[in-house]
Amino acid sequence: MDPLLRFDNGHGSVTLRSSRPIRANRQQSIRCQRSGRHGTLIVNGEDIVTAMAPGTHQSLNVEPVLYVGHVSVLQSAIPKR
């Protein structure tokens, strides 16, 4: 499974996807950052992926849900970029 970070500030979503797959039964380090429109995904301190969300909005509304975790059922619905 490739780690990803997806967020939408209101003008369209941006997806950051690591090229390093997560391996089962191994300790992993995944760091996700978002500041305004800028997002960063860092996997095991080595693979660094950055991107900027479209539009001008800087804030993120996480109501009703902020989800962190693995969703294998929805994995096939996430487009590869």
Biopython code that builds the backbone (N, CA, C, O; Angstrom):
import numpy as np
from Bio.PDB.StructureBuilder import StructureBuilder

atoms = [
    (1, "MET", "N", (0.841, -1.173, 0.000)),
    (1, "MET", "CA", (0.000, 0.000, 0.000)),
    (1, "MET", "C", (0.886, 1.235, 0.000)),
    (1, "MET", "O", (1.836, 1.324, 0.779)),
    (2, "ASP", "N", (0.578, 2.185, -0.870)),
    (2, "ASP", "CA", (1.314, 3.443, -0.936)),
    (2, "ASP", "C", (0.665, 4.458, -0.001)),
    (2, "ASP", "O", (-0.538, 4.699, -0.103)),
    (3, "PRO", "N", (1.434, 5.059, 0.908)),
    (3, "PRO", "CA", (0.872, 6.084, 1.789)),
    (3, "PRO", "C", (0.447, 7.306, 0.977)),
    (3, "PRO", "O", (1.087, 7.665, -0.012)),
    (4, "LEU", "N", (-0.638, 7.935, 1.411)),
    (4, "LEU", "CA", (-1.062, 9.158, 0.740)),
    (4, "LEU", "C", (-1.663, 10.144, 1.726)),
    (4, "LEU", "O", (-2.143, 9.780, 2.800)),
    (5, "LEU", "N", (-1.618, 11.392, 1.325)),
    (5, "LEU", "CA", (-2.250, 12.492, 2.055)),
    (5, "LEU", "C", (-3.131, 13.207, 1.057)),
    (5, "LEU", "O", (-2.674, 13.589, -0.020)),
    (6, "ARG", "N", (-4.406, 13.392, 1.409)),
    (6, "ARG", "CA", (-5.338, 14.105, 0.538)),
    (6, "ARG", "C", (-6.046, 15.160, 1.370)),
    (6, "ARG", "O", (-6.511, 14.884, 2.476)),
    (7, "PHE", "N", (-6.123, 16.378, 0.828)),
    (7, "PHE", "CA", (-6.890, 17.428, 1.495)),
    (7, "PHE", "C", (-7.493, 18.353, 0.458)),
    (7, "PHE", "O", (-7.031, 18.433, -0.681)),
    (8, "ASP", "N", (-8.541, 19.053, 0.882)),
    (8, "ASP", "CA", (-9.286, 19.955, 0.001)),
    (8, "ASP", "C", (-9.611, 21.208, 0.798)),
    (8, "ASP", "O", (-10.332, 21.141, 1.794)),
    (9, "ASN", "N", (-9.095, 22.334, 0.375)),
    (9, "ASN", "CA", (-9.366, 23.606, 1.056)),
    (9, "ASN", "C", (-10.609, 24.299, 0.520)),
    (9, "ASN", "O", (-10.920, 25.414, 0.937)),
    (10, "GLY", "N", (-11.323, 23.658, -0.396)),
    (10, "GLY", "CA", (-12.562, 24.228, -0.895)),
    (10, "GLY", "C", (-12.554, 24.538, -2.382)),
    (10, "GLY", "O", (-13.592, 24.899, -2.936)),
    (11, "HIS", "N", (-11.414, 24.407, -3.038)),
    (11, "HIS", "CA", (-11.317, 24.668, -4.479)),
    (11, "HIS", "C", (-10.840, 23.446, -5.246)),
    (11, "HIS", "O", (-10.377, 23.567, -6.380)),
    (12, "GLY", "N", (-10.949, 22.284, -4.645)),
    (12, "GLY", "CA", (-10.495, 21.050, -5.275)),
    (12, "GLY", "C", (-9.450, 20.366, -4.417)),
    (12, "GLY", "O", (-8.706, 21.017, -3.683)),
    (13, "SER", "N", (-9.402, 19.061, -4.517)),
    (13, "SER", "CA", (-8.495, 18.304, -3.655)),
    (13, "SER", "C", (-7.121, 18.153, -4.299)),
    (13, "SER", "O", (-6.958, 18.274, -5.513)),
    (14, "VAL", "N", (-6.154, 17.887, -3.450)),
    (14, "VAL", "CA", (-4.798, 17.562, -3.884)),
    (14, "VAL", "C", (-4.418, 16.262, -3.180)),
    (14, "VAL", "O", (-4.723, 16.079, -2.001)),
    (15, "THR", "N", (-3.753, 15.361, -3.899)),
    (15, "THR", "CA", (-3.338, 14.078, -3.342)),
    (15, "THR", "C", (-1.822, 13.965, -3.435)),
    (15, "THR", "O", (-1.237, 14.134, -4.504)),
    (16, "LEU", "N", (-1.205, 13.678, -2.308)),
    (16, "LEU", "CA", (0.229, 13.429, -2.255)),
    (16, "LEU", "C", (0.397, 11.939, -2.004)),
    (16, "LEU", "O", (-0.114, 11.419, -1.012)),
    (17, "ARG", "N", (1.104, 11.246, -2.887)),
    (17, "ARG", "CA", (1.259, 9.798, -2.778)),
    (17, "ARG", "C", (2.744, 9.455, -2.783)),
    (17, "ARG", "O", (3.491, 9.867, -3.671)),
    (18, "SER", "N", (3.151, 8.697, -1.778)),
    (18, "SER", "CA", (4.538, 8.267, -1.674)),
    (18, "SER", "C", (4.804, 7.130, -2.656)),
    (18, "SER", "O", (3.919, 6.323, -2.940)),
    (19, "SER", "N", (6.015, 7.075, -3.163)),
    (19, "SER", "CA", (6.404, 5.977, -4.051)),
    (19, "SER", "C", (6.933, 4.776, -3.265)),
    (19, "SER", "O", (7.221, 3.728, -3.843)),
    (20, "ARG", "N", (7.059, 4.934, -1.946)),
    (20, "ARG", "CA", (7.561, 3.850, -1.098)),
    (20, "ARG", "C", (6.388, 3.156, -0.410)),
    (20, "ARG", "O", (5.701, 3.772, 0.404)),
    (21, "PRO", "N", (6.154, 1.900, -0.720)),
    (21, "PRO", "CA", (5.046, 1.189, -0.081)),
    (21, "PRO", "C", (5.326, 0.913, 1.390)),
    (21, "PRO", "O", (6.474, 0.783, 1.813)),
    (22, "ILE", "N", (4.247, 0.828, 2.150)),
    (22, "ILE", "CA", (4.329, 0.465, 3.563)),
    (22, "ILE", "C", (4.321, -1.056, 3.654)),
    (22, "ILE", "O", (3.475, -1.713, 3.047)),
    (23, "ARG", "N", (5.241, -1.602, 4.393)),
    (23, "ARG", "CA", (5.347, -3.046, 4.549)),
    (23, "ARG", "C", (4.789, -3.471, 5.905)),
    (23, "ARG", "O", (5.026, -2.818, 6.921)),
    (24, "ALA", "N", (4.053, -4.563, 5.904)),
    (24, "ALA", "CA", (3.454, -5.081, 7.137)),
    (24, "ALA", "C", (4.534, -5.562, 8.096)),
    (24, "ALA", "O", (5.613, -5.987, 7.683)),
    (25, "ASN", "N", (4.220, -5.485, 9.379)),
    (25, "ASN", "CA", (5.084, -5.989, 10.451)),
    (25, "ASN", "C", (6.439, -5.306, 10.531)),
    (25, "ASN", "O", (7.413, -5.913, 10.976)),
    (26, "ARG", "N", (6.511, -4.053, 10.105)),
    (26, "ARG", "CA", (7.719, -3.251, 10.230)),
    (26, "ARG", "C", (7.351, -1.888, 10.786)),
    (26, "ARG", "O", (6.287, -1.347, 10.486)),
    (27, "GLN", "N", (8.236, -1.345, 11.594)),
    (27, "GLN", "CA", (7.995, -0.002, 12.119)),
    (27, "GLN", "C", (8.144, 1.008, 10.988)),
    (27, "GLN", "O", (9.109, 0.959, 10.225)),
    (28, "GLN", "N", (7.189, 1.918, 10.885)),
    (28, "GLN", "CA", (7.174, 2.926, 9.830)),
    (28, "GLN", "C", (7.044, 4.305, 10.460)),
    (28, "GLN", "O", (6.520, 4.445, 11.565)),
    (29, "SER", "N", (7.512, 5.301, 9.766)),
    (29, "SER", "CA", (7.340, 6.687, 10.188)),
    (29, "SER", "C", (6.681, 7.441, 9.044)),
    (29, "SER", "O", (7.237, 7.543, 7.951)),
    (30, "ILE", "N", (5.486, 7.971, 9.307)),
    (30, "ILE", "CA", (4.770, 8.754, 8.303)),
    (30, "ILE", "C", (4.443, 10.104, 8.913)),
    (30, "ILE", "O", (3.785, 10.178, 9.951)),
    (31, "ARG", "N", (4.895, 11.162, 8.277)),
    (31, "ARG", "CA", (4.661, 12.520, 8.774)),
    (31, "ARG", "C", (3.880, 13.289, 7.718)),
    (31, "ARG", "O", (4.295, 13.379, 6.563)),
    (32, "CYS", "N", (2.751, 13.838, 8.130)),
    (32, "CYS", "CA", (1.897, 14.628, 7.243)),
    (32, "CYS", "C", (1.840, 16.051, 7.769)),
    (32, "CYS", "O", (1.624, 16.275, 8.960)),
    (33, "GLN", "N", (2.034, 17.006, 6.877)),
    (33, "GLN", "CA", (1.954, 18.413, 7.251)),
    (33, "GLN", "C", (1.090, 19.146, 6.236)),
    (33, "GLN", "O", (1.087, 18.823, 5.048)),
    (34, "ARG", "N", (0.357, 20.141, 6.727)),
    (34, "ARG", "CA", (-0.384, 21.030, 5.845)),
    (34, "ARG", "C", (-0.321, 22.415, 6.448)),
    (34, "ARG", "O", (-0.660, 22.613, 7.615)),
    (35, "SER", "N", (0.111, 23.364, 5.654)),
    (35, "SER", "CA", (0.143, 24.757, 6.075)),
    (35, "SER", "C", (-0.447, 25.582, 4.946)),
    (35, "SER", "O", (0.162, 25.739, 3.887)),
    (36, "GLY", "N", (-1.641, 26.107, 5.186)),
    (36, "GLY", "CA", (-2.321, 26.826, 4.107)),
    (36, "GLY", "C", (-2.619, 25.876, 2.969)),
    (36, "GLY", "O", (-3.277, 24.854, 3.163)),
    (37, "ARG", "N", (-2.137, 26.208, 1.777)),
    (37, "ARG", "CA", (-2.362, 25.372, 0.599)),
    (37, "ARG", "C", (-1.261, 24.345, 0.381)),
    (37, "ARG", "O", (-1.394, 23.482, -0.487)),
    (38, "HIS", "N", (-0.187, 24.416, 1.141)),
    (38, "HIS", "CA", (0.972, 23.547, 0.960)),
    (38, "HIS", "C", (0.841, 22.275, 1.804)),
    (38, "HIS", "O", (0.526, 22.341, 2.992)),
    (39, "GLY", "N", (1.081, 21.135, 1.189)),
    (39, "GLY", "CA", (1.052, 19.857, 1.900)),
    (39, "GLY", "C", (2.367, 19.119, 1.711)),
    (39, "GLY", "O", (3.008, 19.228, 0.666)),
    (40, "THR", "N", (2.762, 18.365, 2.735)),
    (40, "THR", "CA", (3.983, 17.562, 2.683)),
    (40, "THR", "C", (3.707, 16.193, 3.291)),
    (40, "THR", "O", (3.064, 16.087, 4.336)),
    (41, "LEU", "N", (4.191, 15.161, 2.642)),
    (41, "LEU", "CA", (4.110, 13.786, 3.130)),
    (41, "LEU", "C", (5.534, 13.240, 3.163)),
    (41, "LEU", "O", (6.231, 13.238, 2.149)),
    (42, "ILE", "N", (5.961, 12.776, 4.345)),
    (42, "ILE", "CA", (7.314, 12.242, 4.507)),
    (42, "ILE", "C", (7.197, 10.817, 5.034)),
    (42, "ILE", "O", (6.590, 10.587, 6.080)),
    (43, "VAL", "N", (7.775, 9.865, 4.314)),
    (43, "VAL", "CA", (7.709, 8.455, 4.695)),
    (43, "VAL", "C", (9.105, 7.975, 5.073)),
    (43, "VAL", "O", (10.037, 8.025, 4.270)),
    (44, "ASN", "N", (9.228, 7.512, 6.310)),
    (44, "ASN", "CA", (10.482, 6.985, 6.840)),
    (44, "ASN", "C", (11.645, 7.972, 6.714)),
    (44, "ASN", "O", (12.800, 7.563, 6.591)),
    (45, "GLY", "N", (11.338, 9.266, 6.745)),
    (45, "GLY", "CA", (12.356, 10.303, 6.701)),
    (45, "GLY", "C", (13.101, 10.398, 5.384)),
    (45, "GLY", "O", (14.052, 11.172, 5.276)),
    (46, "GLU", "N", (12.694, 9.629, 4.375)),
    (46, "GLU", "CA", (13.428, 9.582, 3.115)),
    (46, "GLU", "C", (12.614, 10.090, 1.932)),
    (46, "GLU", "O", (13.057, 10.980, 1.206)),
    (47, "ASP", "N", (11.444, 9.534, 1.740)),
    (47, "ASP", "CA", (10.611, 9.912, 0.598)),
    (47, "ASP", "C", (9.791, 11.141, 0.985)),
    (47, "ASP", "O", (8.918, 11.052, 1.848)),
    (48, "ILE", "N", (10.060, 12.279, 0.361)),
    (48, "ILE", "CA", (9.371, 13.535, 0.663)),
    (48, "ILE", "C", (8.575, 13.953, -0.559)),
    (48, "ILE", "O", (9.132, 14.152, -1.639)),
    (49, "VAL", "N", (7.252, 14.086, -0.378)),
    (49, "VAL", "CA", (6.356, 14.483, -1.458)),
    (49, "VAL", "C", (5.689, 15.788, -1.045)),
    (49, "VAL", "O", (5.162, 15.889, 0.063)),
    (50, "THR", "N", (5.705, 16.789, -1.924)),
    (50, "THR", "CA", (5.062, 18.069, -1.629)),
    (50, "THR", "C", (4.124, 18.440, -2.765)),
    (50, "THR", "O", (4.326, 18.039, -3.912)),
    (51, "ALA", "N", (3.101, 19.205, -2.436)),
    (51, "ALA", "CA", (2.154, 19.690, -3.444)),
    (51, "ALA", "C", (1.392, 20.877, -2.868)),
    (51, "ALA", "O", (1.414, 21.130, -1.664)),
    (52, "MET", "N", (0.715, 21.601, -3.765)),
    (52, "MET", "CA", (-0.070, 22.752, -3.359)),
    (52, "MET", "C", (-1.508, 22.575, -3.843)),
    (52, "MET", "O", (-1.739, 22.214, -4.997)),
    (53, "ALA", "N", (-2.466, 22.828, -2.964)),
    (53, "ALA", "CA", (-3.882, 22.728, -3.321)),
    (53, "ALA", "C", (-4.257, 23.874, -4.258)),
    (53, "ALA", "O", (-3.687, 24.962, -4.168)),
    (54, "PRO", "N", (-5.207, 23.637, -5.150)),
    (54, "PRO", "CA", (-5.652, 24.699, -6.047)),
    (54, "PRO", "C", (-6.455, 25.765, -5.303)),
    (54, "PRO", "O", (-6.919, 25.541, -4.185)),
    (55, "GLY", "N", (-6.610, 26.914, -5.934)),
    (55, "GLY", "CA", (-7.434, 27.985, -5.374)),
    (55, "GLY", "C", (-6.674, 28.887, -4.441)),
    (55, "GLY", "O", (-5.444, 28.907, -4.425)),
    (56, "THR", "N", (-7.443, 29.649, -3.650)),
    (56, "THR", "CA", (-6.843, 30.652, -2.767)),
    (56, "THR", "C", (-7.123, 30.408, -1.298)),
    (56, "THR", "O", (-6.509, 31.047, -0.444)),
    (57, "HIS", "N", (-8.046, 29.488, -0.977)),
    (57, "HIS", "CA", (-8.381, 29.254, 0.429)),
    (57, "HIS", "C", (-7.198, 28.665, 1.180)),
    (57, "HIS", "O", (-6.483, 27.809, 0.658)),
    (58, "GLN", "N", (-6.996, 29.129, 2.413)),
    (58, "GLN", "CA", (-5.881, 28.684, 3.243)),
    (58, "GLN", "C", (-6.322, 27.750, 4.370)),
    (58, "GLN", "O", (-5.509, 26.993, 4.901)),
    (59, "SER", "N", (-7.601, 27.800, 4.736)),
    (59, "SER", "CA", (-8.066, 27.036, 5.898)),
    (59, "SER", "C", (-8.646, 25.695, 5.480)),
    (59, "SER", "O", (-8.962, 25.467, 4.312)),
    (60, "LEU", "N", (-8.777, 24.809, 6.469)),
    (60, "LEU", "CA", (-9.287, 23.467, 6.245)),
    (60, "LEU", "C", (-10.385, 23.192, 7.261)),
    (60, "LEU", "O", (-10.146, 23.265, 8.467)),
    (61, "ASN", "N", (-11.589, 22.876, 6.787)),
    (61, "ASN", "CA", (-12.711, 22.550, 7.658)),
    (61, "ASN", "C", (-12.785, 21.033, 7.768)),
    (61, "ASN", "O", (-13.045, 20.354, 6.775)),
    (62, "VAL", "N", (-12.560, 20.493, 8.965)),
    (62, "VAL", "CA", (-12.562, 19.040, 9.140)),
    (62, "VAL", "C", (-13.863, 18.511, 9.723)),
    (62, "VAL", "O", (-13.922, 17.359, 10.151)),
    (63, "GLU", "N", (-14.899, 19.327, 9.746)),
    (63, "GLU", "CA", (-16.194, 18.858, 10.226)),
    (63, "GLU", "C", (-16.914, 18.166, 9.089)),
    (63, "GLU", "O", (-16.887, 18.696, 7.978)),
    (64, "PRO", "N", (-17.539, 17.053, 9.271)),
    (64, "PRO", "CA", (-17.744, 16.361, 10.523)),
    (64, "PRO", "C", (-16.625, 15.379, 10.867)),
    (64, "PRO", "O", (-16.569, 14.913, 12.005)),
    (65, "VAL", "N", (-15.712, 15.038, 9.914)),
    (65, "VAL", "CA", (-14.779, 13.948, 10.180)),
    (65, "VAL", "C", (-13.374, 14.277, 9.684)),
    (65, "VAL", "O", (-13.191, 14.816, 8.592)),
    (66, "LEU", "N", (-12.401, 13.945, 10.500)),
    (66, "LEU", "CA", (-11.006, 13.896, 10.090)),
    (66, "LEU", "C", (-10.598, 12.437, 10.235)),
    (66, "LEU", "O", (-10.664, 11.885, 11.334)),
    (67, "TYR", "N", (-10.179, 11.806, 9.144)),
    (67, "TYR", "CA", (-9.862, 10.385, 9.186)),
    (67, "TYR", "C", (-8.368, 10.171, 9.008)),
    (67, "TYR", "O", (-7.757, 10.724, 8.093)),
    (68, "VAL", "N", (-7.786, 9.371, 9.883)),
    (68, "VAL", "CA", (-6.396, 8.956, 9.771)),
    (68, "VAL", "C", (-6.384, 7.444, 9.912)),
    (68, "VAL", "O", (-6.822, 6.915, 10.934)),
    (69, "GLY", "N", (-5.893, 6.748, 8.911)),
    (69, "GLY", "CA", (-5.854, 5.295, 9.010)),
    (69, "GLY", "C", (-5.904, 4.628, 7.660)),
    (69, "GLY", "O", (-5.665, 5.253, 6.627)),
    (70, "HIS", "N", (-6.215, 3.356, 7.683)),
    (70, "HIS", "CA", (-6.230, 2.518, 6.490)),
    (70, "HIS", "C", (-7.665, 2.122, 6.155)),
    (70, "HIS", "O", (-8.408, 1.655, 7.019)),
    (71, "VAL", "N", (-8.045, 2.312, 4.902)),
    (71, "VAL", "CA", (-9.383, 1.931, 4.455)),
    (71, "VAL", "C", (-9.219, 1.059, 3.218)),
    (71, "VAL", "O", (-9.224, 1.564, 2.095)),
    (72, "SER", "N", (-9.077, -0.235, 3.414)),
    (72, "SER", "CA", (-8.817, -1.131, 2.277)),
    (72, "SER", "C", (-10.015, -1.204, 1.333)),
    (72, "SER", "O", (-9.828, -1.400, 0.132)),
    (73, "VAL", "N", (-11.229, -1.053, 1.837)),
    (73, "VAL", "CA", (-12.419, -1.124, 0.994)),
    (73, "VAL", "C", (-12.435, 0.031, 0.005)),
    (73, "VAL", "O", (-12.844, -0.143, -1.143)),
    (74, "LEU", "N", (-11.993, 1.213, 0.440)),
    (74, "LEU", "CA", (-12.008, 2.388, -0.424)),
    (74, "LEU", "C", (-10.738, 2.535, -1.239)),
    (74, "LEU", "O", (-10.668, 3.409, -2.104)),
    (75, "GLN", "N", (-9.750, 1.723, -0.995)),
    (75, "GLN", "CA", (-8.465, 1.872, -1.655)),
    (75, "GLN", "C", (-8.596, 1.836, -3.170)),
    (75, "GLN", "O", (-7.893, 2.572, -3.863)),
    (76, "SER", "N", (-9.471, 1.004, -3.694)),
    (76, "SER", "CA", (-9.629, 0.911, -5.135)),
    (76, "SER", "C", (-10.290, 2.161, -5.721)),
    (76, "SER", "O", (-10.181, 2.412, -6.921)),
    (77, "ALA", "N", (-10.980, 2.953, -4.875)),
    (77, "ALA", "CA", (-11.643, 4.160, -5.351)),
    (77, "ALA", "C", (-10.704, 5.359, -5.388)),
    (77, "ALA", "O", (-11.065, 6.403, -5.931)),
    (78, "ILE", "N", (-9.501, 5.231, -4.820)),
    (78, "ILE", "CA", (-8.555, 6.328, -4.809)),
    (78, "ILE", "C", (-7.751, 6.295, -6.098)),
    (78, "ILE", "O", (-7.032, 5.326, -6.343)),
    (79, "PRO", "N", (-7.855, 7.332, -6.932)),
    (79, "PRO", "CA", (-7.159, 7.305, -8.215)),
    (79, "PRO", "C", (-5.647, 7.399, -8.025)),
    (79, "PRO", "O", (-5.168, 8.151, -7.175)),
    (80, "LYS", "N", (-4.902, 6.637, -8.816)),
    (80, "LYS", "CA", (-3.439, 6.720, -8.823)),
    (80, "LYS", "C", (-3.046, 7.936, -9.637)),
    (80, "LYS", "O", (-3.584, 8.166, -10.721)),
    (81, "ARG", "N", (-2.107, 8.718, -9.117)),
    (81, "ARG", "CA", (-1.640, 9.905, -9.852)),
    (81, "ARG", "C", (-0.151, 9.860, -10.000)),
    (81, "ARG", "O", (0.439, 10.767, -10.588)),
]
sb = StructureBuilder()
sb.init_structure("model")
sb.init_model(0)
sb.init_chain("A")
sb.init_seg("    ")
for serial, (resi, resn, name, xyz) in enumerate(atoms, 1):
    if name == "N":
        sb.init_residue(resn, " ", resi, " ")
    sb.init_atom(name, np.array(xyz, "f"), 0.0, 1.0, " ", f" {name:<3s}", serial, name[0])
structure = sb.get_structure()
